[in-house]
């Protein structure tokens, strides 16, 4: 099913929760790369990721992590902020997904563990 909508619109999340209820869900976040937007997406979508599945935050390499220094706060900063919240207790930052040492998503493989 294709849906054209804002990823942080409450109506979008309502529809996604209905469509994914009772299903195995993995989420890949790759839209607006500003910290505030990415953090809002992480907080919203963390609720629908199934235990054992991933929420992948793309392009956390921006803002000098290690590319494009000066980009401004983006995905990496959003990941770090999320990992300080109570919702993060449900997730494990799976650095094993970075086993080849090169990724566009450092620290961005968040596996739901509970």
LONUSE-712431 format. One line per 5 residues: number of its first residue (from 0); their letters; for each residue z, x negated, y negated of C-alpha. Coordinates in steps of 0.2 Angstrom, whole numbers. Example, Ala and Ser with C-alpha at 12.3 -4.5 7.8 and 13.67 -1.06 7.14 Angstrom:
REM residues 2
0) as) 39,-62,22 | 36,-68,5
END
This chain:
REM residues 114
0) xxxxx) 0,0,0 | -5,-7,-17 | 6,-2,-32 | 1,-7,-50 | 17,-7,-60
5) xxxxx) 30,-17,-69 | 41,-27,-56 | 57,-23,-66 | 53,-4,-70 | 67,7,-62
10) xxxxx) 54,19,-56 | 45,5,-47 | 61,0,-38 | 64,18,-34 | 47,19,-25
15) xxxxx) 49,3,-16 | 66,8,-9 | 59,24,-3 | 44,15,5 | 54,1,13
20) xxxxx) 69,11,19 | 72,6,38 | 59,-7,38 | 60,-26,39 | 57,-33,21
25) xxxxx) 53,-50,14 | 50,-52,-5 | 39,-64,-15 | 42,-65,-33 | 28,-72,-44
30) xxxxx) 25,-63,-60 | 32,-67,-78 | 41,-84,-76 | 53,-83,-90 | 71,-84,-84
35) xxxxx) 77,-67,-90 | 63,-58,-81 | 64,-68,-65 | 83,-66,-65 | 81,-47,-67
40) xxxxx) 68,-47,-52 | 80,-57,-41 | 94,-45,-44 | 84,-30,-41 | 74,-36,-26
45) xxxxx) 89,-44,-17 | 95,-26,-13 | 79,-23,-2 | 77,-39,7 | 82,-37,25
50) xxxxx) 95,-48,34 | 86,-63,41 | 71,-62,29 | 67,-71,13 | 66,-68,-5
55) xxxxx) 54,-82,-11 | 55,-86,-30 | 39,-95,-34 | 35,-109,-47 | 53,-115,-48
60) xxxxx) 46,-132,-51 | 42,-127,-69 | 52,-134,-84 | 54,-152,-77 | 59,-147,-59
65) xxxxx) 48,-158,-59 | 32,-151,-68 | 29,-145,-85 | 45,-151,-95 | 47,-141,-110
70) xxxxx) 41,-125,-102 | 58,-117,-106 | 70,-108,-95 | 61,-101,-80 | 63,-98,-62
75) xxxxx) 74,-112,-57 | 86,-107,-71 | 86,-89,-65 | 89,-95,-47 | 104,-105,-53
80) xxxxx) 111,-90,-63 | 109,-79,-48 | 118,-91,-36 | 133,-89,-47 | 134,-70,-44
85) xxxxx) 143,-60,-31 | 126,-54,-24 | 122,-72,-20 | 135,-72,-6 | 122,-62,4
90) xxxxx) 109,-76,3 | 108,-94,8 | 97,-106,-1 | 86,-113,13 | 81,-131,8
95) xxxxx) 74,-133,26 | 59,-124,20 | 56,-139,9 | 55,-151,24 | 39,-159,18
100) xxxxx) 46,-164,1 | 33,-155,-9 | 34,-137,-14 | 31,-126,-29 | 47,-117,-25
105) xxxxx) 61,-130,-25 | 78,-120,-21 | 67,-104,-21 | 68,-100,-3 | 83,-88,-2
110) xxxx) 87,-81,15 | 97,-65,17 | 111,-69,29 | 122,-53,27
END
